[in-house]
Amino acid sequence: MNFQDKSLVYLLCGLFGLLLIASILGYLIALVKGNTPVVANLNARIRAWWMMCILSVMAMWFGPIGSTLLFAVMSFLALRECITLTPTRRGDHEALFWCFFIMLPLQYLLVGERWYGTFAIFIPVYAFLFIPTRMALAGDTVNFLERSAKIQWSMMLAVYCISHAPALLMLNIPGYENQNIKLLLFLMIVVQISDVLQYVFGKLFGKRPIAPRLSPNKTLEGFVGGILSATLVGTLLWWITPFAPWQAALISLVITLLGFAGGLCMSAIKRDRGVKDFGAMIEGHGGMMDRIDSLCFAAPVFFHLIRFYFT
């Protein structure tokens, strides 16, 4: 990470300044209203954000290698949560070994080595074909299609889609050399702040659920307020990107909508499995997949938009 880049320093100072203000407000709200479940959840989320931001900055300190390793760990944890929710049989174990300890590291190695041609097709083509083949060799045909589809779907979401976030660092953008870390920060800030603002607007003004059978807490008011305000935030951050303000606005709108779609689909999976969260690793946020569900849908589209229109 280049801390001589003033725009990057300003961005990080602003981000931690917002977290400090949020922490103070959370403390004051707890003093005035008491430590109710809603207030306790809010403060737990703020503490989790401190932890996640500090870990992210530490990883980015080491440049592309640190960022790639951070997302590889996130993918590993998210994949574990996805597989935990889907019942497996003995015949799946060797295929899962390949997923966790060979395919996942290899995917991130391809990202780190900037081999776009192979990185882009490794999981959708080769892993997609290998997983059911390895399972078939085990000879267990009970619910074979369902079991293989669940593992393939988990690999696509937790590994392939998420790996597009650090892959932003491989792009060569004319006039934007050695600044790609700011694109990664832009993606994470806009998508995550959209989640936060949808939650805030939903709690303050939410009345009409968008998908009551999937996620009663996702309301039309929260969706509109969160998407529009996050799009505004993305537009105001145009100066750290290679985008013009109107391009930043359109791209922010696209990735916030995709983030919402990702969260909605993950809610459907949790509803299907009868659980509230994918895990309990992050206080106030559930599991790793609960935190990066929006990124799963937003990261690959954002990557390809940048690659096709700005490189």
ZAMARGU-4260 file (C-alpha; in steps of 0.2 Angstrom, whole numbers, plus 5000, padded with zeros to 4 digits):
<rodrens>
0) 5000/5000/5000 | 5007/5017/4995 | 5004/5029/5010 | 5012/5043/5000 | 4996/5043/4990
5) 4987/5057/4998 | 4970/5052/4991 | 4972/5035/4999 | 4977/5042/5016 | 4962/5054/5015
10) 4951/5040/5011 | 4957/5029/5026 | 4956/5044/5038 | 4938/5047/5033 | 4934/5029/5035
15) 4941/5027/5052 | 4934/5044/5057 | 4916/5038/5052 | 4920/5022/5063 | 4925/5033/5078
20) 4909/5044/5076 | 4899/5028/5075 | 4907/5021/5091 | 4904/5037/5100 | 4885/5038/5094
25) 4883/5020/5099 | 4890/5023/5116 | 4879/5038/5119 | 4863/5028/5113 | 4867/5014/5125
30) 4868/5027/5139 | 4852/5035/5135 | 4841/5021/5129 | 4849/5007/5139 | 4858/4991/5131
35) 4842/4985/5122 | 4844/4970/5110 | 4844/4982/5095 | 4857/4994/5103 | 4868/4979/5108
40) 4867/4973/5090 | 4871/4990/5083 | 4887/4991/5094 | 4892/4973/5091 | 4891/4978/5072
45) 4902/4993/5075 | 4915/4983/5084 | 4915/4970/5070 | 4918/4984/5058 | 4933/4990/5067
50) 4940/4973/5067 | 4937/4970/5049 | 4944/4987/5043 | 4960/4985/5054 | 4963/4968/5046
55) 4960/4975/5029 | 4972/4989/5031 | 4985/4977/5038 | 4983/4965/5023 | 4984/4980/5011
60) 5000/4986/5019 | 5008/4971/5011 | 5001/4975/4994 | 4994/4963/4981 | 5000/4948/4991
65) 4992/4953/5007 | 4976/4957/4999 | 4975/4941/4989 | 4979/4931/5005 | 4966/4940/5015
70) 4952/4936/5002 | 4959/4918/5001 | 4956/4916/5019 | 4939/4924/5018 | 4934/4912/5004
75) 4940/4897/5014 | 4929/4902/5029 | 4914/4906/5018 | 4916/4889/5009 | 4917/4880/5025
80) 4901/4889/5031 | 4892/4884/5015 | 4897/4866/5015 | 4892/4865/5034 | 4874/4870/5029
85) 4873/4856/5015 | 4873/4838/5021 | 4887/4828/5014 | 4890/4810/5013 | 4906/4800/5014
90) 4907/4799/4995 | 4909/4818/4995 | 4924/4819/5007 | 4938/4817/4994 | 4930/4830/4982
95) 4928/4842/4997 | 4947/4839/5000 | 4951/4845/4982 | 4939/4860/4984 | 4947/4866/5000
100) 4965/4862/4998 | 4969/4861/4980 | 4956/4871/4969 | 4954/4886/4981 | 4973/4889/4983
105) 4976/4887/4965 | 4962/4899/4960 | 4970/4912/4971 | 4988/4908/4965 | 4981/4911/4947
110) 4974/4928/4953 | 4991/4932/4962 | 5001/4928/4946 | 4988/4938/4935 | 4984/4924/4924
115) 4967/4930/4919 | 4964/4918/4905 | 4965/4903/4917 | 4958/4912/4932 | 4942/4916/4923
120) 4938/4898/4918 | 4947/4887/4931 | 4932/4885/4942 | 4917/4887/4930 | 4925/4874/4918
125) 4938/4863/4926 | 4932/4862/4944 | 4914/4861/4938 | 4918/4845/4928 | 4930/4838/4941
130) 4919/4839/4956 | 4905/4827/4950 | 4918/4816/4942 | 4927/4813/4958 | 4911/4811/4968
135) 4905/4798/4955 | 4921/4788/4957 | 4916/4786/4975 | 4901/4776/4969 | 4888/4785/4980
140) 4873/4789/4969 | 4861/4794/4983 | 4855/4812/4979 | 4870/4813/4968 | 4864/4828/4957
145) 4859/4838/4973 | 4875/4835/4982 | 4886/4839/4967 | 4876/4855/4963 | 4877/4861/4981
150) 4896/4859/4981 | 4898/4867/4964 | 4887/4882/4969 | 4897/4884/4985 | 4913/4885/4975
155) 4906/4897/4963 | 4900/4909/4977 | 4913/4907/4990 | 4928/4905/4979 | 4926/4910/4961
160) 4915/4926/4964 | 4925/4932/4979 | 4942/4930/4970 | 4937/4944/4958 | 4939/4957/4972
165) 4958/4955/4973 | 4959/4951/4954 | 4955/4970/4952 | 4974/4972/4957 | 4979/4963/4941
170) 4971/4976/4929 | 4981/4988/4919 | 4971/5004/4918 | 4979/5018/4908 | 4983/5033/4918
175) 4979/5024/4934 | 4995/5013/4937 | 4999/5007/4954 | 4982/5013/4961 | 4971/4998/4959
180) 4970/4996/4978 | 4959/5011/4978 | 4947/5002/4966 | 4946/4987/4978 | 4942/4999/4993
185) 4929/5008/4982 | 4920/4991/4979 | 4921/4986/4997 | 4915/5003/5004 | 4901/5005/4992
190) 4894/4988/4993 | 4896/4986/5012 | 4889/5004/5016 | 4874/4999/5005 | 4871/4985/5017
195) 4873/4996/5032 | 4862/5010/5025 | 4848/4997/5020 | 4848/4991/5038 | 4848/5009/5045
200) 4834/5015/5033 | 4824/4999/5036 | 4825/5001/5055 | 4820/5019/5054 | 4807/5019/5040
205) 4804/5001/5035 | 4786/4996/5034 | 4783/4986/5018 | 4794/4970/5016 | 4801/4966/4999
210) 4802/4947/5001 | 4793/4943/5017 | 4795/4924/5015 | 4814/4926/5013 | 4819/4940/5024
215) 4806/4950/5033 | 4819/4963/5038 | 4822/4968/5020 | 4809/4982/5017 | 4806/4993/5002
220) 4810/5009/5012 | 4826/5001/5017 | 4830/4995/4999 | 4827/5012/4991 | 4835/5023/5005
225) 4850/5012/5006 | 4853/5010/4987 | 4851/5028/4983 | 4862/5034/4998 | 4876/5021/4994
230) 4875/5027/4976 | 4878/5045/4982 | 4892/5039/4992 | 4900/5030/4977 | 4897/5046/4966
235) 4906/5057/4979 | 4921/5044/4979 | 4924/5046/4960 | 4940/5055/4964 | 4949/5039/4970
240) 4944/5030/4954 | 4947/5031/4935 | 4929/5036/4933 | 4920/5052/4929 | 4907/5057/4942
245) 4892/5050/4931 | 4902/5034/4928 | 4905/5032/4947 | 4886/5035/4950 | 4881/5021/4937
250) 4893/5009/4943 | 4889/5012/4961 | 4870/5009/4957 | 4874/4993/4948 | 4885/4985/4962
255) 4873/4990/4975 | 4859/4982/4966 | 4869/4967/4963 | 4874/4967/4982 | 4856/4967/4986
260) 4852/4953/4975 | 4867/4943/4983 | 4860/4946/5000 | 4842/4941/4995 | 4849/4924/4987
265) 4859/4920/5003 | 4843/4924/5013 | 4834/4911/5002 | 4847/4898/5006 | 4847/4901/5024
270) 4828/4900/5024 | 4829/4884/5015 | 4841/4877/5028 | 4831/4884/5042 | 4845/4894/5050
275) 4847/4913/5054 | 4865/4915/5049 | 4878/4905/5040 | 4889/4905/5056 | 4893/4915/5072
280) 4911/4920/5068 | 4909/4939/5068 | 4900/4947/5082 | 4884/4956/5076 | 4886/4949/5059
285) 4884/4931/5059 | 4897/4921/5049 | 4909/4926/5035 | 4896/4922/5021 | 4884/4934/5030
290) 4896/4948/5029 | 4902/4945/5011 | 4885/4939/5003 | 4883/4956/4994 | 4901/4955/4987
295) 4898/4938/4979 | 4887/4945/4966 | 4895/4963/4965 | 4913/4958/4963 | 4913/4948/4947
300) 4902/4961/4938 | 4912/4976/4944 | 4928/4967/4939 | 4922/4964/4921 | 4915/4981/4919
305) 4932/4989/4923 | 4941/4977/4912 | 4930/4979/4897 | 4928/4998/4898 | 4943/5005/4907
310) 4958/4994/4902
</rodrens>
